Each structure stands twice: as structure tokens, then as C-alpha cells.
Amino acid sequence: MKQFFDNEANFGKAELRPKNRPGRSWTEEEQRLKSNSDLHKLWYVCLKERNMLITMKKAHISRARNMPNPERLDRVQESMDRIETVVHERNDAVFKLETGVSAAPKKRTTTSFAGFTYEKQATEHFSPPKSGEKQYEVPYLDDDAYTMQKLWPEKEFMKNRDKIDDEKRREARTEDMDRFKRGAPRVFNR
């Protein structure tokens, strides 16, 4: 149970001494030199460290105290993200050698409810997609989306026209106009 808590000598301190401070996070270059089993072990060491730091953070927050050296949590998270990147690079290389296809998830072209087409990452589903959702793999426009697509260019044109008008008004404004506006009497109808 003690492995989920920091060293007892560090309890109650606002900042750790330089000797006890943790170092930097692991770089991708260092991790690329490691074997898969070493990366696996390093992942679980980082996971235990992260859980310990999160437990400490919650304990310090409940006592209304500051956690000593909170950047440790960021360093552990950086190391874990880099481990994932290195493992993904290796998986991608193996997949490309074996099948000629990347290990990255496939993307689909999807049409939103408003008729806009965009790329979406394909995901696995436990059950078929719901029939009420308005997302289509093939660009298909129902009446609402068709109307939206017809009116969208007009809306963009109007926004652009208003922006140009505002710029012209700003350029035409003089210092006298600004001074008059500041000094003009204010009338309130009651």
C-alpha cells in the first residue's frame, strides 16, 4: 500500500529538496532505444507514479494545501504520451511491412446534419448505429440540410460584406468625430 504514496520524508513539505526532486521526463529518442518489454515495464512504473501523484493531489486539495512540485504529474504524463507515440510508430512500421497498410485508424467521409462533409475516424460499435442520428457515409442531403447548404454562401457573403463596411467606417472616422462622440450630451427619454 505504501507504493501508492510518496516517500514519508516528503510529507507536509511545500517543495522538495533538490536532492529529492525528480528529473525530466523521458524523451522519444531515449525510448526508441528501449525494447518492447522495457517500454512495457516503464509504462507501468509511470502508471503507478501517476496514480500516486493523483492520490497525493487529492489528499492535498482536501486539506487545502499545495502539493509539492506539482509539475511531476505533467512530466509523468509527458513520458506516458511519448511511450504511446513510440509504440504506435513500431506498430505502424510492422503493419506497413506485413500488409502495406498503415496502423492508423481508417477515416470515413461523413455528412453532418447540416450538409457539411468532413473526415471522421472510424470506430467499432457494439450495436448498429441509431436510426435517429443524421450522419451519413455517403453525402446525402435531406430537406433541412439542402436548405442550409443553399443559404450558407449567402450568410458568408453577408458576413464578409459587413466586415468590409466596418473597416471602411473605421478608416473614415476622424479624431473630431471621436471627440464629438465623447462630448455629446446624453439624452434619456423618461
ZATI-464673 format. One record per residue (C-alpha): x, y, z. Coordinates in nm, 4 decimals. Example, Ala and Ser with C-alpha at 12.3 -4.5 7.8 and 13.67 -1.06 7.14 Angstrom:
<fibas>
<fiba xx="1.2300" yy="-0.4500" zz="0.7800"/>
<fiba xx="1.3670" yy="-0.1060" zz="0.7140"/>
</fibas>
This chain:
<fibas>
<fiba xx="0.0000" yy="0.0000" zz="0.0000"/>
<fiba xx="0.2931" yy="0.2360" zz="0.0646"/>
<fiba xx="0.3879" yy="0.2266" zz="-0.3035"/>
<fiba xx="0.0815" yy="0.4410" zz="-0.3797"/>
<fiba xx="0.2100" yy="0.7240" zz="-0.1588"/>
<fiba xx="0.5146" yy="0.9445" zz="-0.1772"/>
<fiba xx="0.8192" yy="0.8973" zz="0.0445"/>
<fiba xx="0.7289" yy="0.9756" zz="0.4081"/>
<fiba xx="1.0165" yy="1.2236" zz="0.4303"/>
<fiba xx="0.8344" yy="1.4383" zz="0.1726"/>
<fiba xx="0.5053" yy="1.4573" zz="0.3655"/>
<fiba xx="0.3962" yy="1.8083" zz="0.4639"/>
<fiba xx="0.6629" yy="1.9894" zz="0.2618"/>
<fiba xx="0.5771" yy="2.2765" zz="0.0309"/>
<fiba xx="0.8660" yy="2.1967" zz="-0.2036"/>
<fiba xx="1.1033" yy="1.9036" zz="-0.2316"/>
<fiba xx="1.4742" yy="1.9457" zz="-0.1732"/>
<fiba xx="1.6910" yy="1.9469" zz="-0.4870"/>
<fiba xx="1.8287" yy="1.6036" zz="-0.3988"/>
<fiba xx="1.4787" yy="1.4505" zz="-0.3817"/>
<fiba xx="1.3347" yy="1.6336" zz="-0.6837"/>
<fiba xx="1.2513" yy="1.4164" zz="-0.9802"/>
<fiba xx="1.4330" yy="1.4666" zz="-1.3074"/>
<fiba xx="1.3000" yy="1.5366" zz="-1.6510"/>
<fiba xx="1.0546" yy="1.3251" zz="-1.8472"/>
<fiba xx="1.1735" yy="1.0537" zz="-2.0867"/>
<fiba xx="1.2383" yy="1.1701" zz="-2.4429"/>
<fiba xx="1.1211" yy="0.9807" zz="-2.7510"/>
<fiba xx="1.4825" yy="0.9244" zz="-2.8621"/>
<fiba xx="1.5639" yy="0.7502" zz="-2.5337"/>
<fiba xx="1.2509" yy="0.5381" zz="-2.5555"/>
<fiba xx="1.3192" yy="0.4315" zz="-2.9141"/>
<fiba xx="1.6368" yy="0.2624" zz="-2.7877"/>
<fiba xx="1.4389" yy="0.0519" zz="-2.5372"/>
<fiba xx="1.2952" yy="-0.2913" zz="-2.6118"/>
<fiba xx="0.9212" yy="-0.3559" zz="-2.6086"/>
<fiba xx="0.9406" yy="-0.5308" zz="-2.2704"/>
<fiba xx="1.1356" yy="-0.2361" zz="-2.1236"/>
<fiba xx="0.8735" yy="0.0056" zz="-2.2576"/>
<fiba xx="0.6028" yy="-0.2139" zz="-2.1062"/>
<fiba xx="0.7746" yy="-0.2027" zz="-1.7659"/>
<fiba xx="0.8347" yy="0.1720" zz="-1.7949"/>
<fiba xx="0.4643" yy="0.2230" zz="-1.8772"/>
<fiba xx="0.3592" yy="0.0508" zz="-1.5547"/>
<fiba xx="0.6186" yy="0.2384" zz="-1.3493"/>
<fiba xx="0.4815" yy="0.5654" zz="-1.4907"/>
<fiba xx="0.1247" yy="0.4469" zz="-1.4306"/>
<fiba xx="0.1982" yy="0.3737" zz="-1.0627"/>
<fiba xx="0.3747" yy="0.7085" zz="-1.0277"/>
<fiba xx="0.0831" yy="0.8917" zz="-1.1902"/>
<fiba xx="-0.1704" yy="0.7193" zz="-0.9638"/>
<fiba xx="0.0426" yy="0.8030" zz="-0.6594"/>
<fiba xx="0.0659" yy="1.1688" zz="-0.7637"/>
<fiba xx="-0.3087" yy="1.1931" zz="-0.8310"/>
<fiba xx="-0.3796" yy="1.0405" zz="-0.4874"/>
<fiba xx="-0.1417" yy="1.2922" zz="-0.3278"/>
<fiba xx="-0.3009" yy="1.5795" zz="-0.5176"/>
<fiba xx="-0.6499" yy="1.4856" zz="-0.3975"/>
<fiba xx="-0.5225" yy="1.4482" zz="-0.0398"/>
<fiba xx="-0.3559" yy="1.7899" zz="-0.0511"/>
<fiba xx="-0.6657" yy="1.9533" zz="-0.2028"/>
<fiba xx="-0.8893" yy="1.8042" zz="0.0674"/>
<fiba xx="-0.6596" yy="1.9561" zz="0.3321"/>
<fiba xx="-0.6435" yy="2.2894" zz="0.1442"/>
<fiba xx="-0.2679" yy="2.2644" zz="0.0923"/>
<fiba xx="-0.0435" yy="2.2927" zz="-0.2083"/>
<fiba xx="0.1072" yy="1.9767" zz="-0.3475"/>
<fiba xx="0.4895" yy="1.9849" zz="-0.3500"/>
<fiba xx="0.6270" yy="2.0132" zz="-0.7041"/>
<fiba xx="0.3023" yy="1.9605" zz="-0.8991"/>
<fiba xx="0.4961" yy="1.9570" zz="-1.2271"/>
<fiba xx="0.5849" yy="1.5934" zz="-1.1520"/>
<fiba xx="0.2386" yy="1.4918" zz="-1.2726"/>
<fiba xx="0.2964" yy="1.6716" zz="-1.6047"/>
<fiba xx="0.6347" yy="1.5047" zz="-1.6515"/>
<fiba xx="0.4889" yy="1.1586" zz="-1.5928"/>
<fiba xx="0.2050" yy="1.2308" zz="-1.8366"/>
<fiba xx="0.4564" yy="1.3523" zz="-2.0979"/>
<fiba xx="0.6549" yy="1.0297" zz="-2.0591"/>
<fiba xx="0.3400" yy="0.8184" zz="-2.0963"/>
<fiba xx="0.2324" yy="1.0100" zz="-2.4077"/>
<fiba xx="0.5768" yy="0.9595" zz="-2.5596"/>
<fiba xx="0.5673" yy="0.5861" zz="-2.4825"/>
<fiba xx="0.2355" yy="0.5649" zz="-2.6690"/>
<fiba xx="0.3895" yy="0.7523" zz="-2.9630"/>
<fiba xx="0.6906" yy="0.5180" zz="-2.9815"/>
<fiba xx="0.4730" yy="0.2054" zz="-2.9562"/>
<fiba xx="0.2417" yy="0.3414" zz="-3.2272"/>
<fiba xx="0.5437" yy="0.4075" zz="-3.4527"/>
<fiba xx="0.6587" yy="0.0483" zz="-3.4073"/>
<fiba xx="0.3123" yy="-0.0959" zz="-3.4712"/>
<fiba xx="0.2762" yy="0.1222" zz="-3.7786"/>
<fiba xx="0.6115" yy="0.0023" zz="-3.9168"/>
<fiba xx="0.5197" yy="-0.3651" zz="-3.8612"/>
<fiba xx="0.1754" yy="-0.3204" zz="-4.0228"/>
<fiba xx="0.3274" yy="-0.1464" zz="-4.3248"/>
<fiba xx="0.5822" yy="-0.4268" zz="-4.3681"/>
<fiba xx="0.3257" yy="-0.7057" zz="-4.3329"/>
<fiba xx="0.0208" yy="-0.5627" zz="-4.5084"/>
<fiba xx="0.1297" yy="-0.2405" zz="-4.6756"/>
<fiba xx="-0.1405" yy="-0.0535" zz="-4.4818"/>
<fiba xx="-0.0873" yy="0.1966" zz="-4.2011"/>
<fiba xx="-0.1877" yy="0.1067" zz="-3.8440"/>
<fiba xx="-0.3689" yy="0.4385" zz="-3.8061"/>
<fiba xx="-0.7467" yy="0.4019" zz="-3.7786"/>
<fiba xx="-0.9351" yy="0.4427" zz="-4.1047"/>
<fiba xx="-1.1262" yy="0.7616" zz="-4.1767"/>
<fiba xx="-1.4637" yy="0.7973" zz="-4.3418"/>
<fiba xx="-1.6206" yy="1.0842" zz="-4.5253"/>
<fiba xx="-1.9285" yy="1.1796" zz="-4.3267"/>
<fiba xx="-2.2015" yy="1.4306" zz="-4.3954"/>
<fiba xx="-2.3291" yy="1.6198" zz="-4.0912"/>
<fiba xx="-2.6929" yy="1.7062" zz="-4.0256"/>
<fiba xx="-2.6334" yy="2.0496" zz="-4.1801"/>
<fiba xx="-2.4907" yy="1.9036" zz="-4.5010"/>
<fiba xx="-2.1211" yy="1.9707" zz="-4.4398"/>
<fiba xx="-1.8816" yy="1.6916" zz="-4.5371"/>
<fiba xx="-1.5837" yy="1.6090" zz="-4.3144"/>
<fiba xx="-1.3437" yy="1.3255" zz="-4.2300"/>
<fiba xx="-1.4318" yy="1.1161" zz="-3.9254"/>
<fiba xx="-1.2287" yy="0.8405" zz="-3.7627"/>
<fiba xx="-1.3954" yy="0.5015" zz="-3.7949"/>
<fiba xx="-1.4803" yy="0.3349" zz="-3.4633"/>
<fiba xx="-1.6145" yy="-0.0018" zz="-3.3610"/>
<fiba xx="-1.9726" yy="-0.0221" zz="-3.2387"/>
<fiba xx="-2.1245" yy="-0.2807" zz="-3.0063"/>
<fiba xx="-2.4629" yy="-0.2226" zz="-3.1658"/>
<fiba xx="-2.5677" yy="-0.0794" zz="-3.5016"/>
<fiba xx="-2.5864" yy="0.2996" zz="-3.5260"/>
<fiba xx="-2.9141" yy="0.4556" zz="-3.4169"/>
<fiba xx="-3.1561" yy="0.5362" zz="-3.6947"/>
<fiba xx="-3.2398" yy="0.8781" zz="-3.5460"/>
<fiba xx="-2.8902" yy="1.0182" zz="-3.5991"/>
<fiba xx="-2.8414" yy="1.2338" zz="-3.9057"/>
<fiba xx="-2.4971" yy="1.1183" zz="-4.0161"/>
<fiba xx="-2.4394" yy="0.9534" zz="-4.3481"/>
<fiba xx="-2.1328" yy="0.7966" zz="-4.5015"/>
<fiba xx="-2.2460" yy="0.8957" zz="-4.8498"/>
<fiba xx="-2.3073" yy="1.2681" zz="-4.8906"/>
<fiba xx="-2.6858" yy="1.2747" zz="-4.8806"/>
<fiba xx="-2.8842" yy="1.5901" zz="-4.8140"/>
<fiba xx="-3.2330" yy="1.5893" zz="-4.6674"/>
<fiba xx="-3.4594" yy="1.8960" zz="-4.6917"/>
<fiba xx="-3.3135" yy="2.0789" zz="-4.3887"/>
<fiba xx="-2.9541" yy="2.0211" zz="-4.4949"/>
<fiba xx="-3.0352" yy="2.1206" zz="-4.8532"/>
<fiba xx="-3.1847" yy="2.4498" zz="-4.7326"/>
<fiba xx="-2.8828" yy="2.5084" zz="-4.5077"/>
<fiba xx="-2.6416" yy="2.4491" zz="-4.7957"/>
<fiba xx="-2.8383" yy="2.6842" zz="-5.0213"/>
<fiba xx="-2.8359" yy="2.9667" zz="-4.7633"/>
<fiba xx="-2.4793" yy="2.9179" zz="-4.6328"/>
<fiba xx="-2.2975" yy="3.1069" zz="-4.9149"/>
<fiba xx="-2.5382" yy="3.3983" zz="-4.8721"/>
<fiba xx="-2.4649" yy="3.4103" zz="-4.4995"/>
<fiba xx="-2.0885" yy="3.4049" zz="-4.5607"/>
<fiba xx="-2.1235" yy="3.6800" zz="-4.8240"/>
<fiba xx="-2.3202" yy="3.8981" zz="-4.5797"/>
<fiba xx="-2.0604" yy="3.8468" zz="-4.3036"/>
<fiba xx="-1.7797" yy="3.9407" zz="-4.5401"/>
<fiba xx="-1.9712" yy="4.2473" zz="-4.6670"/>
<fiba xx="-2.0373" yy="4.3669" zz="-4.3093"/>
<fiba xx="-1.6707" yy="4.3217" zz="-4.2203"/>
<fiba xx="-1.5618" yy="4.5330" zz="-4.5189"/>
<fiba xx="-1.8186" yy="4.8028" zz="-4.4299"/>
<fiba xx="-1.6942" yy="4.8142" zz="-4.0696"/>
<fiba xx="-1.3344" yy="4.8551" zz="-4.1895"/>
<fiba xx="-1.4317" yy="5.1406" zz="-4.4235"/>
<fiba xx="-1.6221" yy="5.3173" zz="-4.1444"/>
<fiba xx="-1.3249" yy="5.2782" zz="-3.9099"/>
<fiba xx="-1.0863" yy="5.4231" zz="-4.1698"/>
<fiba xx="-1.3195" yy="5.7176" zz="-4.2447"/>
<fiba xx="-1.3611" yy="5.8115" zz="-3.8791"/>
<fiba xx="-1.1631" yy="6.1191" zz="-3.7766"/>
<fiba xx="-1.0370" yy="6.2419" zz="-3.4438"/>
<fiba xx="-1.3019" yy="6.5164" zz="-3.4421"/>
<fiba xx="-1.5766" yy="6.2577" zz="-3.4776"/>
<fiba xx="-1.4398" yy="6.0643" zz="-3.1798"/>
<fiba xx="-1.4111" yy="6.3828" zz="-2.9714"/>
<fiba xx="-1.7671" yy="6.4889" zz="-3.0603"/>
<fiba xx="-1.8993" yy="6.1453" zz="-2.9723"/>
<fiba xx="-1.7340" yy="6.1593" zz="-2.6281"/>
<fiba xx="-1.8584" yy="6.5119" zz="-2.5538"/>
<fiba xx="-2.2077" yy="6.4824" zz="-2.6974"/>
<fiba xx="-2.4884" yy="6.5343" zz="-2.4466"/>
<fiba xx="-2.6681" yy="6.2223" zz="-2.3471"/>
<fiba xx="-3.0446" yy="6.2403" zz="-2.3596"/>
<fiba xx="-3.2640" yy="5.9899" zz="-2.1862"/>
<fiba xx="-3.6330" yy="5.9725" zz="-2.2620"/>
<fiba xx="-3.8314" yy="5.9200" zz="-1.9468"/>
</fibas>
